[in-house]
Amino acid sequence: MLHIVAHSLYKAHSFLASGGAVERVAAIRRPGPVAIPGAGAVARAFLAALAIYVGLGLAFGFHHKSPQAIALGAILIFGVAYMLAQGFADAAPRALTRRTAVYALAASAAYFALQQAASWATAGTLPPPPAPGPLQWTLIVLAVASFGVVAVVQAMFPLWAYHPASAGLRVHLSNGFYANALFDRAIGGWSTRKAS
């Protein structure tokens, strides 16, 4: 429930503030070359994010959390690791590194605090989450692993973007690996057969 409400508020704010954001981005002066994190910076960022997660999780009490809540926290931490990777890049200024570290700690602490507040607010009202069975464990592991892979790919993408092989792949990626065309053909053929 907390995730759904927070996500809807964030999306509503993003939608309503999009015009001003476009104006602000157009008005700023373009910075110099962006610091691109290498593999070492990405690894350090993920280790730092894991340390933040474990430290805050122990402070807020991991043993009281359900596996589903722990998995949601792990997914958040992948986003924190992506943010930290930008600050840990070798060419990143120290101010950026400090700022991303502070933001990472603040975002993680806010997540755990909001989750704790939501648990207290709904205590006795909502039933506790059920213990996950084999299917639920599989889905939890797949969700966390897929978010982890996406976070690593996003953090490494600027490094890979200038590789010659990425130019050809970019065309296929921008076309969504032609899944929409295949889907349209399948649906079009099915609807034609149904009509006749």
C-alpha positions as CSV (number, residue, x, y, z in Angstrom):
1,M,0.0,0.0,0.0
2,L,2.9,2.4,0.9
3,H,4.6,1.6,-2.4
4,I,1.4,2.2,-4.5
5,V,0.6,5.5,-2.7
6,A,4.2,6.8,-2.9
7,H,4.4,5.8,-6.6
8,S,1.2,7.5,-7.5
9,L,2.2,10.7,-5.7
10,Y,5.6,10.7,-7.4
11,K,4.1,10.1,-10.8
12,A,1.4,12.8,-10.3
13,H,4.1,15.3,-9.3
14,S,6.3,14.3,-12.2
15,F,3.5,14.8,-14.6
16,L,2.4,18.1,-13.2
17,A,6.0,19.4,-13.0
18,S,7.1,18.2,-16.4
19,G,6.7,21.6,-18.1
20,G,8.8,23.4,-15.5
21,A,11.4,20.7,-15.6
22,V,11.8,21.0,-19.4
23,E,12.2,24.8,-19.0
24,R,14.8,24.4,-16.3
25,V,16.8,21.8,-18.2
26,A,16.7,24.0,-21.4
27,A,17.9,27.0,-19.3
28,I,20.9,25.4,-17.6
29,R,24.4,25.6,-19.1
30,R,25.6,22.3,-20.4
31,P,28.4,20.9,-18.2
32,G,31.6,19.5,-19.5
33,P,32.2,15.8,-20.1
34,V,30.1,13.5,-17.9
35,A,32.0,11.3,-15.5
36,I,31.5,7.7,-16.8
37,P,31.8,5.0,-14.1
38,G,34.0,2.1,-14.9
39,A,33.5,-1.5,-13.7
40,G,35.5,-0.7,-10.5
41,A,33.3,2.3,-9.7
42,V,30.1,0.2,-10.3
43,A,31.4,-2.6,-8.0
44,R,32.3,-0.1,-5.3
45,A,28.9,1.5,-5.6
46,F,27.1,-1.8,-5.3
47,L,29.2,-2.7,-2.2
48,A,28.5,0.7,-0.6
49,A,24.8,0.3,-1.3
50,L,24.8,-3.2,0.2
51,A,26.6,-1.8,3.3
52,I,24.0,0.9,3.6
53,Y,21.2,-1.6,3.2
54,V,22.6,-4.0,5.8
55,G,23.4,-1.2,8.3
56,L,20.0,0.5,8.0
57,G,18.2,-2.8,7.9
58,L,19.9,-3.9,11.2
59,A,19.1,-0.5,12.7
60,F,15.4,-0.8,11.8
61,G,15.3,-4.5,12.6
62,F,15.6,-7.0,9.8
63,H,14.2,-9.8,11.9
64,H,10.8,-8.1,12.1
65,K,10.5,-7.8,8.3
66,S,8.8,-10.2,5.9
67,P,10.8,-11.6,3.0
68,Q,8.6,-9.5,0.6
69,A,9.6,-6.3,2.4
70,I,13.3,-7.3,2.4
71,A,13.1,-7.9,-1.3
72,L,11.5,-4.4,-1.9
73,G,14.3,-2.9,0.1
74,A,16.9,-4.7,-2.0
75,I,15.2,-3.4,-5.2
76,L,15.5,0.1,-3.8
77,I,19.1,-0.4,-3.0
78,F,19.8,-1.3,-6.6
79,G,18.6,2.2,-7.5
80,V,20.8,3.7,-4.8
81,A,23.8,1.8,-6.2
82,Y,23.1,3.2,-9.7
83,M,23.1,6.7,-8.1
84,L,26.3,6.0,-6.2
85,A,28.0,4.8,-9.3
86,Q,27.8,8.2,-10.9
87,G,29.5,9.7,-7.8
88,F,32.2,7.0,-7.6
89,A,33.4,7.4,-11.2
90,D,37.1,8.2,-11.3
91,A,36.5,11.6,-13.1
92,A,33.7,12.6,-10.7
93,P,34.4,15.7,-8.6
94,R,34.6,15.1,-4.8
95,A,31.5,17.3,-4.3
96,L,29.5,15.0,-6.5
97,T,30.7,11.9,-4.6
98,R,29.8,13.5,-1.2
99,R,26.4,14.6,-2.5
100,T,25.5,11.1,-3.9
101,A,26.6,9.5,-0.7
102,V,24.4,11.8,1.4
103,Y,21.5,11.3,-1.0
104,A,21.9,7.5,-0.9
105,L,21.9,7.5,2.9
106,A,18.9,9.8,3.0
107,A,16.9,7.9,0.5
108,S,17.6,4.6,2.1
109,A,16.8,5.9,5.6
110,A,13.6,7.5,4.4
111,Y,12.5,4.2,2.8
112,F,13.0,2.2,6.0
113,A,11.4,5.0,8.1
114,L,8.3,5.2,5.8
115,Q,8.1,1.4,5.8
116,Q,8.2,1.3,9.6
117,A,5.6,4.1,9.8
118,A,3.3,2.3,7.4
119,S,3.7,-0.9,9.5
120,W,2.8,0.9,12.7
121,A,-0.1,2.7,11.0
122,T,-1.7,-0.5,9.7
123,A,-0.9,-2.7,12.7
124,G,-4.0,-4.6,13.7
125,T,-5.9,-3.4,10.6
126,L,-4.2,-5.4,7.8
127,P,-3.3,-9.1,8.1
128,P,0.4,-9.9,8.2
129,P,1.9,-10.9,4.8
130,P,1.7,-14.7,4.3
131,A,4.8,-16.8,4.5
132,P,6.0,-17.3,0.9
133,G,5.8,-20.7,-0.6
134,P,8.1,-22.1,-3.4
135,L,6.4,-20.1,-6.1
136,Q,6.5,-16.9,-4.2
137,W,10.2,-17.5,-3.3
138,T,10.9,-18.0,-7.0
139,L,9.2,-14.8,-8.0
140,I,10.9,-12.9,-5.2
141,V,14.3,-14.1,-6.4
142,L,13.5,-13.5,-10.0
143,A,12.3,-9.9,-9.3
144,V,15.4,-9.0,-7.2
145,A,17.8,-10.6,-9.7
146,S,16.2,-8.9,-12.7
147,F,16.3,-5.5,-11.0
148,G,19.9,-6.2,-10.1
149,V,20.8,-7.0,-13.7
150,V,19.0,-3.9,-14.9
151,A,20.8,-1.7,-12.4
152,V,24.2,-3.1,-13.4
153,V,23.4,-2.6,-17.1
154,Q,22.2,0.9,-16.5
155,A,25.3,1.8,-14.6
156,M,27.6,0.3,-17.2
157,F,25.7,1.5,-20.2
158,P,27.6,4.8,-20.6
159,L,30.8,2.9,-20.7
160,W,29.4,0.5,-23.4
161,A,27.7,3.3,-25.4
162,Y,30.9,4.2,-27.3
163,H,31.8,0.6,-28.2
164,P,31.5,-0.1,-31.9
165,A,29.2,-3.0,-31.4
166,S,26.7,-0.8,-29.5
167,A,26.0,1.2,-32.7
168,G,24.3,-1.8,-34.3
169,L,22.6,-2.9,-31.1
170,R,21.2,0.6,-30.6
171,V,19.1,0.3,-33.7
172,H,17.5,-2.9,-32.5
173,L,17.0,-1.6,-29.0
174,S,15.3,1.6,-30.2
175,N,12.9,-0.7,-32.1
176,G,12.2,-2.8,-29.0
177,F,13.7,-5.8,-30.7
178,Y,10.7,-5.6,-33.1
179,A,8.4,-7.2,-30.5
180,N,5.7,-4.7,-31.3
181,A,5.8,-5.7,-35.0
182,L,5.6,-9.4,-34.2
183,F,2.7,-8.8,-31.8
184,D,0.9,-6.7,-34.4
185,R,1.3,-9.5,-37.0
186,A,0.1,-12.1,-34.5
187,I,-2.9,-10.0,-33.5
188,G,-3.7,-9.0,-37.1
189,G,-3.5,-12.5,-38.3
190,W,-5.7,-13.7,-35.4
191,S,-8.3,-11.0,-35.9
192,T,-8.4,-11.7,-39.7
193,R,-9.0,-15.4,-39.0
194,K,-11.7,-14.6,-36.5
195,A,-13.5,-12.3,-38.8
196,S,-13.7,-14.8,-41.7
